[in-house]
């Protein structure tokens, strides 16, 4: 069960990274429907860099601790 949770965290981190990078390439994809505002590229790049850190760290820690006797 914990192995699945670790891999799920890593997959979620990868998903966050991909969404932010795609949004960086095409910011209109993440535009607000009501106001039409588009997030800044700097904010998207920062989110792509920092967003996946916590889920990836959690998933990696769970997977590493599974291997420790």
N, C-alpha and C positions, 0 to 999 in steps of 0.2 A: 504494500500500500504506500509506504513512504517513497519507494523508488518511483512509483507513478507520480506522486506529488512533486518530487524533485524534477522529473522530466517535464511535468506540466508547467512548473515555474520557468524552466529554461525555454520552453516553447512560447510561453507568454512574453518573455523578454525579447525573443526574436521577433514575435509579432509586433510588439511596440516599436522596435527598431525599424522594421520594414515600413510600418504605417508612417512614421515620422520622416523617413527618407523619401518615400513616395510623395508625401506632403511637401517636402522641401523641393522636390523636382517640379511638382505641379500644385502650387498652393491653392488654386481654385477648387481642388478636390475636397479640401477641408473647410471651405467657406461656410459661414453661418447662413442658414436658409432664410431667416427673417431679415437680418440686417445686410447681408452680403459682404460682411467684413471678412478679410482673409488674414490668417495669422502671419506674423512676420517670419521671414526666413531665418533670422537669428534665433528666434524662439523655437522654431521647429528643429533647427540644428542642435540647440541646447537640449531640447526634449529627447532627440534621438541619441544624444550622448549620455545624458543622465537618467532618462526614464527607465531603461532596462537594467540599471545597475542593481537595484534592490531585489527584483525577482530573480535575476541571474545569480546573485550572491546567495539568496535563499535556496534556490534549486541546487546550486553547486555544493553548498554546505550540506544539504540533506544527502546528496549522492555520495559525497566524500565520507560523511559519517556512517553511511551504510557499509562502507568498505573497512572501516576501522574495527578491529576485533575487540 
